[in-house]
């Protein structure tokens, strides 16, 4: 996968923004995949308490697959695997997940794959300038929940020889895959009424940066408009001295005394370009793009961002199905025919999951197509069996993974853990 480069030149007009947007759709013509897994970490004897990041870091051994270890603002652990073919990427990352699970378990902790913290209130552990501004900009409670309490699977896919086709598939599949992998029905120990509470949180945030990019014949044109019409959150974060203070609109985009500036007045990139009082650079534009979080984002590859975190044993299923349906041209027709009627049903998918009969039927067709495609994509027989077993347990009966978590609070006096469907790792 290849990334984007920008120069620190002034943006002259919207044509410069369009050039940048078109660059986001220039990348590898191959079929590689990269996976970023977020997990919640719990103290098994005190699951209501936050686990300090230092305690997690101290427990981790070297990872054999060389995944990058980072933390999200609330202390969520992220493992970013190395990109490669589907079997190689999954094999290496799976080895790292297994080592991480075992090490944390031995240290009294559990690595839990759910999309929204089912027990603990939001509490931020990281206070970097970006996160200070993001917290102020997005507000409470949903900004805090998104930053500190959610966890996802991000699947990064090469653009291939026909980026527009993969872009379209990734969007059309969105609601069906949201329903199939919905896994966040609880908050502070209680059901909140949605199968994917994580997706519900995203729907409550600034719509100029979280709604899907419109599907049109020219994806780069749509991405250009999205960049232009999204509100500016922060420019120039890389400058030293920024303390997260709010900059008045009259202070200029970069604030006073060379400090970076947070933009809280609702101005969009298009507004700023139309004002002679403010100048922005291509570096600012590139950073602005990183503060936008549509369900699918182009960055020289496709970032698929709408998937709830899954049980540590199930995430390969999520990655394999997504990869097969987006990347395999022979599978695409059947999958798109099943998914397209539900392409606008993001909220319904998040609320009902596979309990919606239409989404369940579409998911069944998509899983069948993926199972047929995976062997020719190099997937192992074991992985194909795992996908089929997931379909039998969840898709066929219309039972999103979220139902397993709901079962933990359904009986009299029952209030999680059990270990949040997490057995002791091998």
N, C-alpha and C positions, 0 to 999 in steps of 0.2 A: 504494500500500500504506500502511496506517496502522499505527502502533505502539501500545504500551500505556503508560498512565500510572498511577502509583500514588502514594499519599500516605504520608507518613512517620508513619502511625498504627500503634498496637499491634495485633497480630493477637489477637483475642479467642478465637477457636475455629476449628474446621475449616470452619465456614460461610464465614468470611472467605477461607480458602484456596480454597474452591469458587467464590466470587465472582471471585477473581483468575483461576482456571482458566477460568471461562466467558468472561471478558474476552479470553482468549487466542484464542478462536474468534470474536471480533467483529472484522470488518475489512471491506475492500473487497469489494463484490459483483461486481467486474469480473473481467477475465481477464488482468491484467498479470503479467509475469514479471520477476524480478530474478535476476542470476547473479553468483556469487562464484567466481572461479577461483584456485586455488592452484597454484603451479609451484615446482619445484626449479630452482635456478640453479647451473650448473657453470662452473668455469674450464676452457676447452677444452684447455689445455696441461697442466693439473694437476688432473684430474677427481677425484682422491682427497682433495683439500683442500676445506675449507669456504671459501665466498666471503663476505667481510665484507659486512654490509648496507650500509655506507657506500659501498663500491665499486659496488654495484648502484644505489643511489640516485643517485650522482653520474653514472651513465651514462644515466639516464632523461631523455628530453626531455618537454616538455608533451604530454599525451595528448589527441588530438582529440575523443574520445568522453567525456572528463571522468570516467573511472573513478577511484575512490578507490584509492590505493596504500597498502598496509600490509604488515607482515611478521608472520609467525608466529614462535614462540619459537626455532626452529632456523634462522631466516633464510629460510624459504620466502616467496616473493613472492606477494602476493594482490592481484588486481585485482577490485574490486567495481564492476560496471557499474550504470548508472542503470536503474531499472525502466521498463518500457514494454510495448507490444505485443511479441509474439514477434519479428516482423521488425525492429522498431526496436531492441529490446534487443540482439539478436544483431549487427546492423549496427554499432552504436556500440561495443560491446565488442570485436568483431572488429577494428575499426580500431585500438583501443588495444593489442590483443595483437600485431598486425602491427608497429606502431611499436616496441613493447617488444622484440620478438624481434630486429628489425633493429638497434636501438641496442645491445642486449647483445651480439649477435654481433660487431658492429663493435668493441666494447670487449673482445673476447676471451672472451666468456662465451656460454653456451647456455641458453635457456629450455626446460626439459624438463617435459613433462606425464606423470608416472607417479605411481602412488598411494603408493609407498614408495621411499625412497632406495635405489637398487640397489647403491651403492658405499660410501658413507661411513657411519661409525658416528654415533650420535646425539651432538650437541653443541649445547648451548643458547647462544644469543647474547643473548636478551632476559631480563632479570632483574627484571621488574616484580613487585610483591607478589602479584598474582594467580598469576603463573607460579611464583613461589617456593613458594606454598602448593600449587598443583596438582601440582608435581613431588614434593613431600613426601607428599602425600595418595595419589597414584596409584602412586608407587613405580617401581622399576626391575625389569626393563628396559622393560616395555610402556608405562608412563607417559611415559618419556623418548622412546621411539620414536614414540608418538602425537604428542607435542608438537613434536618436532624433526625427524622424518623422514617424516611422512606429508603427502600433498597430495590435495585433493579438488575436486570440482565440487559446489557447493551451489546448488540450484535453488529459488528462492523464488517461491511461487505464491499469487495471490489466493485467498481462501477461497470466493468466489463466492456464489451464492444458496443453495447447499446444502453448507455446510462439511463435514457428516458424510460426504457422498458422496465429496468430494475427499480427505478424510482416509482413508477406507477404501481408495480406489483407490491412494493413495500407498503404503500399507502392503502391500496385496496384490501390487503390482507389484515390491516391493523385491527379493526373491531373483532374479527374472528379470532385472531391470536390473543388479543386482550381477554376475550371470554375464555378461551381454552386454557390460558395460564393465569387467570385471575387468582390471586393468592394473598389477599390483604383485607379480610372482612372484619377485623377487630381493632379497637383502639381503647387503651386503658382498661383492658379486660372485658370489654363488652362489644357486641355487634353494633355496627353503625349503619347497617342497611344496604351496603354495597359489597359486591364480591371483590372488586378491586378498589379498596379505599385509597390506594396510591394514585390511581387514575383520577379518582374524585378530587384529591388534593390538587393535582395538576390543573383540573378544570376550573378550580377556584382562583387561580393565579392570573396575572396580567395577560389577557387574551392576545395582545399584540405580539407576544413572544412565546406562547404555548399552544395556540391552535394549529391545526395542520396547515402546511403550505398548500394553497389551492392547486388542484390537478388541472393543468392546461397542456396544450401541445408543446409548449416550450418551457421546460422546468426551470431553466436559468432565468427566464423573464419573470416567472412567478417568485423565484427566490430573490431576485432584485427588488421587486415590490415589497416583499416581506421584510427585507433588510431596511428599506427606506421608511416603511410605515410602522416599524417597531419603535417603541419609546427607548430613548437612550438611558441606560442605567449608570454607566461609568465610563469615563475616558481617561487615558493616561495613568492607569493604575501602576504602571511600571516606575513612575517617578517616585523618588524617595520623599518622605515627609508627609505622606498622606495619612491622616488620622481618622478618616471616615466621617469628617464633618460634612454637613450639607452645604452645597454651593448654591447661592442664589442664581436665578437665571441671568441676572445682570452681571454676574461675575465673569461670565465667559465659560467656554467649555472646559478650560483647563484650570479655572480658579485663579487665585491670586498667588503671587510669589512662586510661580512655577509648580504649585502643588497640583496633583491630579484632582479632578472634580467629579463629584457625584451629581447626576442630573435627576432632580426630583420634580420638575415642573411639568412633566407630561410631554415635553417636546420630543419629536421623532427625528430620525436622521434626515428625513426629507425637509422638516422644518428648519433644521440647522443648516442644511445646504442652501436653503433659500434666504438665509440671513447673512448680510454682509458683515455683521458684527462677530461672527464666529467662524473659525476655521477648524477643519478636522483633517487628519492625515490617514493614509492607507493603514498605518498601524492601528489607529483608532477604529477604523472600520473592521479590521481583522479581529480586534478585541470585542467590538460590539457583537460580531457574529457568535462569539463564544458565550454571550449572555442571552442568546435566544435558544429556546428549548422546544421546538416543534417535535412531534412524534417521530418524524424522520428528518434528519439534518444532513446536508451535503458538506463534506469537508475534504474533497479529493477522494473520498469513499462515501458510502452510505452508513450513517449511524442510525440504527433502529433502536429507539429509546422508549418504546411503549410497553415493555414486558416486565411484569412483576418478577422480583427475585423468587427463585424456586428452592425447594429442599436441596441440600448439597448433593444428593444422589440423583436428582431429576433435571438439573440444569442442562446436561448434554442433550436431553430430549428437546428442550426449548430451542437450543441453538441449531440442532440438526434439522428440525422441522422448518424453522425460519429460513435457514440456508437453502434447503432443497426447494422450497416454494418460490423463493425470489431468484435463485441462480439458475435453476434447471429449466431450459427453454421447453423441453418436452413435457414437463409437468405443468407448466404455467397455464395452458389453456383450460385444463380441467379445474385447477385451483381458482383461477380468476373467475370462471363461470359460476363457481359456488360462492365466492366471497363478494363479488361486486354488488349484488343486491343489498348488502349490509354495510357498504363502504362508508356510509355517513352515520352509522349507529354506534359511535364511540361511547356515548353516555349509557345507552342501553346495554352495551357489552360490559361496561364496567359495573353497572348496577346489578344486572341479572346473571352475568356469566353465561354458562352453558345451560342454565335453566330456561333460557329463551329458546323455544323450539327451532326457530329459523337459524339462529347462530349455532345451535348444536348440530343441526343437519349440515350446515356449511363447514363446520369444523370437522365433522366426520369425513366429508368428501376431501377436505384438504389433507387430513392425516393419511387417508388412503393414498392420495397422490404422492405424499412425501415418502411413505413406506415403499412405494413402487420405485421412486427415484433414487433413494439413498444408496442402494448397492452400486449403481453406476457412477455415483459421486465418490466412491471409495470408502463408504461407511462400513464398519465392521458388522459381522452378523450379530454380535452382542448388542451393538448400538441399535440396529434395526429392531431387535427383539425388545429393547427398552422402550422404543417409540411405540411399538405395537402394544406393549403392556400398559403404557400410559394411556393409550387410546381406549383400551378395554376398561380400565379403572375409572377414567374421567370423562372421555368424550362420548363413548357409546351410551352410558347412563345419564348424560347431561349433568355431570357432577364436577364442577371446577375444583381445583386443588383447595380453594378457600373453604369448601365444605368440611375438609378434614380438620381445619382449625375451628370451625363453628361447632363441630362435634365435641371439642374440648370444653366448651362452656354450655352445652345443651342440657346436661343432666343436673339434678338437684345438688347444690353444693359444689359443683365442679367449676374450677377456675384455673384453667391451664395448669402448669406446663405440660407434662407427659412425654416428653421434652419437646413441646411445640412440634410434634410429629418427628422429632429428631432422636433416632436410636443411637446407642453408643457406637462410635465409629470403629471399624475393624482395625 
